[in-house]
């Protein structure tokens, strides 16, 4: 996995959650949740582990995640509030 593939996966997951919320707001809970769950499982097939910076005891005060993939690749995602 590379950084562009990870970016695409995270975009798809977040968009799926937004879509599920909108469908639930419209009253279609059962179908929406099942479809979104299947899509999320398929989309995250290459993920091995996700850990917060704090849990990994990184020497930083930043919020973030370490994302490890089954193919051995690893990414650090820093969360910065812009507003």
C-alpha positions in Angstrom: 0.0 0.0 0.0 1.2 3.5 -0.6 0.1 6.9 0.7 -2.3 7.5 -2.2 -4.0 4.2 -1.7 -4.3 4.9 2.1 -5.8 8.3 1.4 -8.3 6.8 -1.0 -9.3 4.1 1.6 -9.8 6.7 4.3 -11.8 8.9 2.0 -14.1 6.0 1.1 -14.5 5.0 4.7 -15.5 8.5 5.8 -17.8 9.0 2.8 -19.4 5.7 3.6 -20.1 6.7 7.2 -21.6 10.0 6.1 -23.8 8.2 3.6 -24.9 5.7 6.2 -25.8 8.5 8.6 -27.8 10.3 5.9 -29.6 7.0 5.0 -30.3 6.4 8.7 -31.7 9.9 9.0 -34.0 9.1 6.1 -35.3 6.0 8.0 -33.4 3.3 6.0 -31.4 1.9 8.9 -31.2 -1.9 8.2 -30.2 -1.9 4.5 -27.8 1.0 4.9 -25.9 -0.5 7.8 -25.5 -3.9 6.2 -24.3 -2.3 2.9 -21.9 0.0 4.7 -20.5 -2.8 6.9 -19.8 -4.9 3.8 -18.1 -2.0 2.0 -16.0 -1.2 5.1 -14.8 -4.7 5.5 -13.9 -4.9 1.8 -12.1 -1.5 1.8 -10.0 -2.3 4.9 -8.8 -5.8 3.8 -5.1 -4.8 3.8 -5.2 -3.2 7.3 -3.4 -5.1 10.0 -3.4 -2.7 13.1 -4.3 0.8 14.1 -2.8 2.4 17.1 -2.8 5.9 18.5 0.4 7.9 18.9 -0.2 7.9 22.7 -0.8 4.1 22.9 2.4 3.6 20.9 4.2 5.9 23.3 5.6 8.1 20.5 7.5 11.1 21.8 5.1 13.7 20.5 2.3 15.7 21.9 0.5 15.5 18.5 -2.7 13.5 18.1 -2.5 10.8 15.5 -2.6 7.2 14.4 -0.1 4.6 13.3 -1.6 2.5 10.5 0.1 -0.9 9.8 -0.8 -2.9 6.7 -0.6 -6.6 6.0 2.0 -6.0 3.2 4.4 -4.5 5.8 3.8 -0.9 5.0 3.2 1.6 7.9 1.9 5.1 7.9 1.6 7.8 10.5 -1.4 10.0 10.3 -1.2 13.3 12.3 -4.5 14.9 13.3 -4.3 18.7 13.2 -7.4 20.9 14.0 -7.6 23.7 11.4 -10.5 25.6 12.9 
